[in-house]
């Protein structure tokens, strides 16, 4: 290490991008430090992926009570206390945050609490007044919830995703603005616990980035469960009253409708945390708030890198982690792969049924003029899905009609977020549908639906 610097790598932000980068740096023999203003683990671990999945798990358990009643078991739900559900979610987040702190300590990564401001290409000022120097700097400051004009967060009537995770009591009625991954996950949670949910999406369908057939499948199930799904609809204004909020909605024909709810959850995306870092002082370039980076996540200023939600790549924890690994390996002089191929990134939505995908969807293939064919297999054709009373779902694959190369895959149903990786691994290893079709899958498993979808490509599916 250059002795004029305290560290080889100084990382601003201790989320899934930052802490993974720090640990990987240590593994490669680099001296690393993290600056984190709150708890390590970032939004994902503390007020995002982890606590929300804990809530989803509790929602699944609560919904399963109906199945127990079908067996003749009487269940008194009067004592249900959502506050205990909230506490379980916080316990999961706290446990994992402590685990990350342990991993940093184990890997000899120094942790500085507070905020960091870049004052030179190798210097960061801490809010405590101390200056830290590093041969390289990685910016991993993440993002924050995006507001909708006319619906500013107050975390009482208008909730961000953070505010929704911190609820200790549930409302009777809630309006969710935004039908993306965060919106549908909270719609599932709230509906499972008996909240009347109105889900509003500006686009023509919920989960607008997913395959249209999958999105419509989920919408049908949501509506059957009593979730009011309103697409092509915009929230125009609101009026806060003593115990509820009056909201004016408009459809694509400009027809207005006024509804009354107890609370509003705004889930329309996130904004990069790139301001206040001192980027201007060293000349780091940004575009619409996102830091611009090259093939190895280096900025235009040598020695300064940026990863995760603060750059214009998919705002996903697993993407940030991989970007951190690539940046650090580049710093260490290795030859890592260049920027992540967006077609190899798995997407996962953890409502019930789960939704997972990678690669081309039908709308994206048409948009890019990519020739494709599709094949799908219903979950109910796989014995286990029927045995465990999870028959709703499908596995869908898009492939090149000439070479049969896998172009993308889309799953909806139980454990979809797990089984998608078999298809992604096959794609990454350049295997063809026939390879999966001929591979023995244990019976009974839901992954048999993957095998059968590939047999459908080959024209010899057995159970359909």
N, C-alpha and C positions, 0 to 999 in steps of 0.2 A: 504494500500500500504506500502511496505517496505520503510521506511523513508530514506534509504541510496540511493534510486534512485529517480530521478526527475519524471520518468514516469513508468507506468506499461508496456506500449508498445511503442517502437520507431519504426516507419515504414519508410524504405528508399524507396521512390518512391510513387508518388501521382496519379498513373493511376487508372483504374477501379478496380484493386486488392487492391492497397494501400488505396485509399480514402474510399472505402467500408469497408475495415477492420477497419479503424480508426473510422468511424461512428458507426459501430457495437460494437466496443470496448467501446465507450462512452455510448451507450445504456445499456451496461452490467456493467456500473459503473467503468470502467477502465479509468485511465488518459492516453491519447494518444497524440502522436506527429507525424507529417509527415515531412520528409525531401524531398524536390522536387527541382530539379535544373532548371526546366522550369515552364510552366504553369501547375496547377493541372488539372487532367483529363487525363494526359499521352498522348501516341501516339494515342489511340483510339479517344479521344475527340478532340484533337487538330490537328493531322495530320493523321487521320485514318478513323475509322468508321463514325464519325459524318460528317466531311466535305465531305467525298466521297459520303455519302447518300444525302447530299444537292446537290452535282453535279448531281447525278443520278436523283433526282427529277426535276432539271432544264432540264436535257436531255429528260425526259419523256414529259415535257411541250413543249419542242421544237419539238419533234417528233409528238406531237398531232396537230401541225399546219397543217399537211397534212390532218388530219381528218376534220379540219375546212374548208379547201379549197374544200373538197368534198361537203360541204354544200353550196358552191357558194360564200364563203367569200374570197375576195382577200387580200393577206397578202404580204407586201413588207418586205423581209428579209434583205435588204441591210444595214439596220441600226443595225443589230445584232452585239453585242459587248461582246465577251466572258469574257472580263475583269469584266463586271458586274456580270456574273455568278460566277466568282472567288470571288468577294466581298461578294456575298450572302453566299457562303460556309464559308468564314471567319467569317461573322457575326454570323452564326449558332454556329460555334466552340467557338467564344468568349463569346457568350451569355451563353452557357452551362458551360464553364469554370468558369465564374463568379458565376453561380449557384452552382457549386461544392464548390467554396470558401465560399459562403454563408452557405452552409450546414455544412462545417467544423467549421465555426465560431459559428453557431447555436448549434452545438453539443460540443462546447468547446474543439475542437481539436486544438492544437498549430501547426502552420505551419512555418517551417524554410526553407528559400530559399537558395539553394546552393546544393553542393554535400556532401555525407556522406561517411566516411571510417571507417570501424569497426576496432577498436584498442584493443578491449577486448570483452569478451562475454557479457558484459553489457555496453560497451562504444562505442560511435560513435563520430568521429571528423568531424566537419563541415568545409567546405571550407572557412568560415569566420574566422576560428580559434577557435570558441567555441567548447566545448565538451558537449555532451548530454548523460545522462545515463538512462538506462531503464532496468527494471527487465527482459523484453523480447524484442527481436529485430525481426522484420519481414522484409525480403528482398523482395521487389516488384519492381525491377528495369527494368522489361520489356525486350524488344528486339529491334533490329535495322534491316534494310533491308540487305539481304545477297547479296554480289557481285558475279558476274560470272567471272572466270578467263578470262582476255583479254578485259573485259568490265567494267573498274573501273568507279565509279560514278564521274561525274564532274558537274552534274545538269544543263548542257548546251546541250550537245549532248547525254549523257547517264544519264537518269533520274532514281532515286529511286522512290518509291511510294510517298515519301515526296515531291520530286521535281516535280512529275507529278501533285500533288495537288496544288502546288504553281505556276503553269503556269498561266500567264495572257493573253497569246496568244497561239492559237493552231497551231500545224504544219499541213502541207498539207498531209504528209505521216509519219506514225509512225510504228516502229517494236516493238512489245511487246514480250519479252522473258519470257515465263512462262504462262501456261494456267490454273493456279489454280484460286482460288476465286478472288484475287486481279487483276490478269491479265484479266479475263473475265469481271469484273466490269469496268475496264478502257477501254477495247475493246468496251463495250456497250456505255460508255460515249462518247468516241472519235468518234465512228461511227455515233452516233445520231447527232453530231454537224458537220458532213460532212467530217471528217478526213478519209483518206484511211488507213485502219488498216490491218496489217499483224500480225497474232497471231501465235507464234511458241511454240510448246510444245514437250519436249523430249520424253515423254511417248506416248502410242498409242492413247490417246484421251485427250481432255481437261477435266478439273475437274476430274483428275484421282482418287481422293479419293471418288468420288460419285459413285452411281450405274451406270453401263455401259450404260444401256438403257436410263437413264436420260441424261448422258453426250452426247451421240450421238444425242439425241433429240435437245439439245441446239446447238450443232455444226451445225445441219441442218438449224436451224433458223438463226444462225449467218451467214452462207454462203449465205443464201437467201437474207440477208440484205447487202451483199457486203463485209463482213469481210472475208479476206483470212485466213483460218484456216489450218495451216501446222503442222501435228502431226508426231511423230517419226523423229523429225528434231532438229538439234543442231546448235546453232550459234557458228561458229569457230573463226572468227576474224573480225576486223573492221578497216577502215581507215577513219579518220576525214578529210574532205575536207572543202572548204571555206563555202559552204552553205548546205552541206548535209553529210551524212555518208554512206560509201560503206560497206556493210556487206556480209560476205561469210557464207552461210548456207550449211549444209550437211544432207541428209536424211539417213535412216538406211542402205541404200545400198552404202553409201559413195559417192553418186553423189552430186557434188557441184553446188551451184547456188549463184550468186551475185545479191544483190538487193540494191537499193538506197533509203534512207529515210532521212527525216529531223532530226528525233530524235529517240532514242531507250529508251524504258522503260524496266528495268530489274525487274521482279516480280517473283523471284524464291524462296521465303521463307524468313525467318528471323533468326537472330543470337542472342542468349541470352546475355544480358548485365551483365555478371558476373565478368568481369575483373575490376581491380582497386577498388574493394570494401574492400580489406583487408581480404579476406576469408582465405588466406594462414596463416595469422598471428594467427588466432584462430582455424585453422584446419578443416574448413568446407570442406566437400568432394564434388567434382564435377566430372562429366563424360561428356567429349566432350563439355565442357562449361556449361552444365546444372547442377544446384545444386541438389544433391541427397536428397530426403526427405522421411519421413515415412508416416504412415496412416493419421496423422493430419497435414502434411506438416512441421513437425519438421525436422531439419537437424540432423546430428550426434552430434552436439554440443548442450547440453541442454539449452533451452531458446532462441535459434535462429531458426527462421522459414523462409521458402521461398515459394512464391506463384507466379502464373502467368507465363508469358513467360520465366522467368528465370529458370523454372523447366521443365522437359520433359513430359508435358501434352499438350493437344491441345491448340494452341496459339490463344485463343479466349477471348474476353473481358468478356463475361458472365462466362467463366470458371474461370478466375482470380478472379472475384468478389465472386463467391461461395467458392473458395479456401480460400479467405481472411476471409469470415464469419466462415468457419470451424476452421481455425487456431486460430482466436480470441476466439471463443467459447471454444476451448480446453484450451487456456490460462486461461480463466475465470473459469475453473473447471466444465463446463457443459459436457454433453455427446453427442457431435455432431456425425452425421454419419461419417464413415471413408471416405477415398479418394473417389472422385466422380467416379461413374461407367461410364466408357467411352461410354457405350452403351445407356446411358440416356442423352447424351449431344446433343442438337439440333445444326445442322449445317445450316447456312443460307448464300446464295449468292444473291446479290441484283441487278443483271442485269435484263433485261427484255427478256424473262420471268424469274421470280425468281426461285431459286432452294433451296429446304430445305429437310433435312433428319435427321434421327437418327437411331441408331441400326445397324443391319446387312444389308449389301447390298448383292446382289447375289454373287459377286466375293469373298467377305469376308466370307460368309456362306460356299462356296465351299472350300475356303482356310482352314477354321476351321473344315471342315467335319460336318457341321451342317445341318441336314435334314430340308427342308423347302418346302413350296408351296408359290405361289405368286398369287395375284389378283390385277387388276388395273381397273381404270375407267377414261375415257377421259373427259376432261373439257367440251368439246362441248356437252356432255350429261346433263350438268347442265344448266338450262335455263338462269341464269344470265350471265354466261360467254359469251353466244351468244348475249344477249341483250346489253352488254357493249363492244362488239367487242373484246373479249379476249378469243377466243375459243381454242387457242393452250395450251395444257398442259395435265397433268394426275396426278392422285393420285395412288400410287402403295404401296401395303402392302405385307410384307413377314410374314408368320406365320407357326407355328408348325403344321404339318399335322395330328398329333395325338391329341394334346390338344387344338389346335387353338390359343395358346398363340401368341400374337403379338411379332415378332422378330425384326422388323424394318419397317420404312415407308419412302417413297421418293415422293416428290411432285415437279412438275415443272409447272409454270403457274402464273397467276395473284394472288397476295397475298399468294403465297406458304409459305413465311416465317412467315405468321400469322397462317394459318390453320394447319400447322404441329403440333402445340401445343395441339390441341384437341386429336390427336392420341397419342402423347407423354403422355398426362395426363391420357388417358385410360390405356396405358401401365404401367405407374407408379402406378396407382390405381388397377392394376391387373384385369382390365376389359377385356372382350373378344370381338371379332368383332361383335357378335350378340348384345351386349349391345349398341354399336354405331349404328348398323343397325336398331335397334328398337326405338332409340331415335328420337323424332320429331325434325327435322331441319327446320328452317324458310325458306319459299319459296318466292321469289327466292334468293338464296345465293350460293356463290361458295362452301361453306362448305358442300352443298348437295353432292358434288363429294366425300367427305370423307364418308358420309353415304352410298352412292351407292357403293363405293369400298368395304366397309364392307359387304354390301348385296351380292356383287359378291363372297366374301369368302363363304357366306352362301348359295350361289346358287340361289338367287332370286332378282338380281338387276332389277329395273323397267325400267330405261331409257336407256337401251342398248340392 
